[in-house]
Amino acid sequence: MAMDAIEIEDLIKGAIPDARVTIEDLRGDGDHYAALVVSAAFKGKTRVQQHQMVYNALQDRMGTTLHALALQTSVPEDA
């Protein structure tokens, strides 16, 4: 069972409301995505902590309905 990009974006924005999320379906199969998440909530956090925030937002879907996510996170330049 695959996920669509809108569902991924909604989950991330639900947990990180100020996030700017860009998602790309890498294979067109709804299982392999790349995501860029930019949020001021990441300020002062390590890259691992930032990624944990995103994975927590996706709840139990990682490894099940969402097979692979190439994740990039960053803080907005003005934060």
C-alpha positions as CSV (number, residue, x, y, z in Angstrom):
1,M,0.0,0.0,0.0
2,A,1.6,3.2,-1.2
3,M,1.3,6.8,0.2
4,D,0.9,9.9,-1.9
5,A,3.0,13.0,-1.6
6,I,0.1,15.1,-0.2
7,E,-0.4,12.7,2.7
8,I,3.3,12.9,3.6
9,E,3.2,16.7,3.4
10,D,0.1,16.8,5.5
11,L,1.6,14.6,8.2
12,I,4.8,16.7,8.4
13,K,2.9,20.0,8.5
14,G,0.6,18.6,11.1
15,A,3.6,18.0,13.4
16,I,5.7,21.0,12.2
17,P,3.2,23.7,11.3
18,D,5.7,26.2,9.9
19,A,7.4,23.6,7.6
20,R,7.9,24.2,4.0
21,V,7.8,20.8,2.4
22,T,8.9,19.8,-1.1
23,I,8.3,16.2,-2.0
24,E,9.4,14.2,-5.1
25,D,8.2,10.7,-6.0
26,L,11.5,9.2,-7.1
27,R,10.2,6.1,-8.9
28,G,6.5,7.0,-9.5
29,D,5.5,4.1,-7.3
30,G,4.4,6.0,-4.2
31,D,6.9,4.1,-2.1
32,H,10.2,6.0,-2.7
33,Y,10.3,9.7,-2.1
34,A,12.7,12.5,-1.5
35,A,11.7,15.3,0.8
36,L,13.1,18.7,1.7
37,V,11.7,20.1,4.9
38,V,12.6,23.7,6.0
39,S,11.5,24.9,9.4
40,A,12.5,27.3,12.1
41,A,11.6,24.6,14.5
42,F,14.9,22.9,13.5
43,K,17.0,25.8,14.8
44,G,19.6,24.7,17.3
45,K,18.9,21.0,16.6
46,T,21.3,18.6,15.2
47,R,20.6,17.1,11.8
48,V,19.7,13.8,13.5
49,Q,17.2,15.6,15.8
50,Q,15.7,17.3,12.8
51,H,15.3,14.0,10.9
52,Q,13.8,12.4,14.1
53,M,11.2,15.2,14.1
54,V,10.2,14.4,10.6
55,Y,10.1,10.7,11.1
56,N,8.0,11.2,14.3
57,A,5.6,13.2,12.2
58,L,5.2,10.2,9.8
59,Q,4.3,8.0,12.8
60,D,4.3,4.3,12.0
61,R,4.3,4.7,8.2
62,M,8.1,4.6,7.7
63,G,9.0,1.1,6.7
64,T,5.4,0.1,6.1
65,T,3.3,2.2,3.7
66,L,6.3,4.4,3.0
67,H,9.2,2.3,2.0
68,A,11.9,4.9,1.5
69,L,12.4,8.6,2.2
70,A,15.5,10.5,1.2
71,L,15.3,13.3,3.7
72,Q,17.0,16.8,3.7
73,T,16.2,19.2,6.5
74,S,17.3,22.8,7.1
75,V,16.5,26.0,8.9
76,P,15.2,29.0,6.9
77,E,17.9,31.5,6.1
78,D,16.1,34.2,8.0
79,A,15.7,32.2,11.2
